């Protein structure tokens, strides 16, 4: 439904050219929620604005369905008002002098996708019902809460029934509790309407909850594309592993190569770990290993030794409601782990940590 090929967008400073988007390729299927995830300045919003038509790329091609909206070396540039995409901005961008009804009705009364005036009321209330705002139709937009204003912005984007929905960090201005609720509601709504969606966020949890697939971006490039489970559980680089959630990342070298699928062993500054290794690996080969805090097993120091277990001392334990986040010093290395909310750990307490071999991921 959305195809982006070799897309590039440059900006110029006094000193050099800045590659905001540096040759990315993306293909988004019909009905898919595709997340662009990355830190500020990585190029994700610029990519979204190029798809919308709010920015003109320097190179590449963009297709929406069968229509080329940018391509042919810049000779084809379809203006934003002819692309038929719905867009939801971070800042809501609703008109404060209009009511909720008037905000949602606006794209139905003006522009290329306007409909007969006799059909506007029915369409507006149909759209407001999707976001649960029918009873607020006559209310002035500024008198709504932040969450309600964001729903108005979403309803306005959906009113003329676009095939493509573009969302630029639409939940970032909401408080934590409302943001968590809106994530679930937004995914359910998009899936119910079968909308092809390109969604920009810097929030890793939001990307994991909402996305069918995630593209992690850095410095204008796509570093990895995959399902939430693939990108989180099997990152292809240290940058992706570190950005998408918390991770313990350790350099090491292979002691025992893989043998008939039985795994091998890697020496690190923390100690020697047994884990799965690529069959092509060799003794002495340098690599990096990664494991997530939730995979670290914490137990009393007097527990019997097990594979990949090490003695350590708790540096700090932070209660986070549903879990306890612990930092454990093992051979002068800080290891992050998690324990259940009912478990009690205190700074200075000796413990044993265990890292199951199946939870260790190798970054060559």
Buried (B, 14 or more C-beta within 10 A) or exposed (E): BBBBBEBBBBEEEEEEEBBBBBBBEBEBEEBBBBBBBBEEBBBBBBBBBBBBBBBEBBBBBBBBBEEBBBBEEEEEBBEBEEBBBBBBBBEBEBEEEBBBBBBBBBBBEEEEBBBEEEEBEEBBBBBBEBBEBBEBBEBBBEEBEBBBBBBBBBBBBBBBBBBBBBBBBBBBBBEEEBBBEBBEBBBEBBBEBEBBBBBBBBBBEBBBBBBBBBBBBBBBBBBBBBEBEBBBBBBBBBBBBEBBBBBBBBEBEBBBBBEEEEBBBBEBEBBEBBBBBBEEBEEEBEBBBBBBBBBBBBBEEEEEEEEBBBBBBBBEBEEEEEBBBBBBEBEEBEBBBBBEEEEEBEEEBEBBBBBBBEBBBBBE
